[in-house]
């Protein structure tokens, strides 16, 4: 089940989730959750943006207090996939 998305990135997020599920052959649940969190982040901080920007990605990629390097990498990886998907979908 795909959860509702709220930012203008909705079609891209849904597209990358579907394409990754088809390519990988598994649920892509953790990455989908991270993309959902990113969607809420974008809707809150960048409601006017209609596409993924470097500014948005860098803001998301800021290391949080107490966040381990591997957790940061895991949070960034799905956004990297989203960026690739967005770039090649245009």
KOLPA-382130 format. One record per residue (C-alpha): residue in one letter; x, y, z. Coordinates in steps of 0.25 Angstrom, whole numbers, plus 5000, padded with zeros to 4 digits. Example, Ala and Ser with C-alpha at 12.3 -4.5 7.8 and 13.67 -1.06 7.14 Angstrom:
% residues 2
A504949825031S505549965029
% end
This chain:
% residues 90
X500050005000X500550144996X500350245007X499750385003X500850484999X500650635001X501750704994X501850744979X502850624978X501750524980X501750474965X503250454966X503250384980X502150294976X502850264963X504250234969X503550144979X502850064969X504050054960X504950014971X503949904975X503849854961X505349854959X505749794973X504649704974X504349734989X503549834997X504549944998X503849975012X504950055019X505250135007X503750165005X503650215019X504850305018X504250365005X502950385012X503750465023X504450545012X503150575006X502550635019X503950705021X503750765007X502250805009X502650875022X503950945018X503750955002X502250964999X502451044987X503550954980X503050864969X504350794967X505450734975X506550844977X507950834982X507550924993X506450834998X507450714997X508550785005X507550825016X507050685017X508450635018X508950715030X509350625041X508450625052X508850625067X509350495071X509150435058X510150325054X510850335040X510150205035X508750255039X509050385031X509450305019X508250215020X507350345021X508050405009X508150285000X506650284996X506750434993X507850404983X506950294976X505850404976X506850504969X507250404959X505850364956X505350514955X506550544946X506250434936X504750454936X504850594931
% end
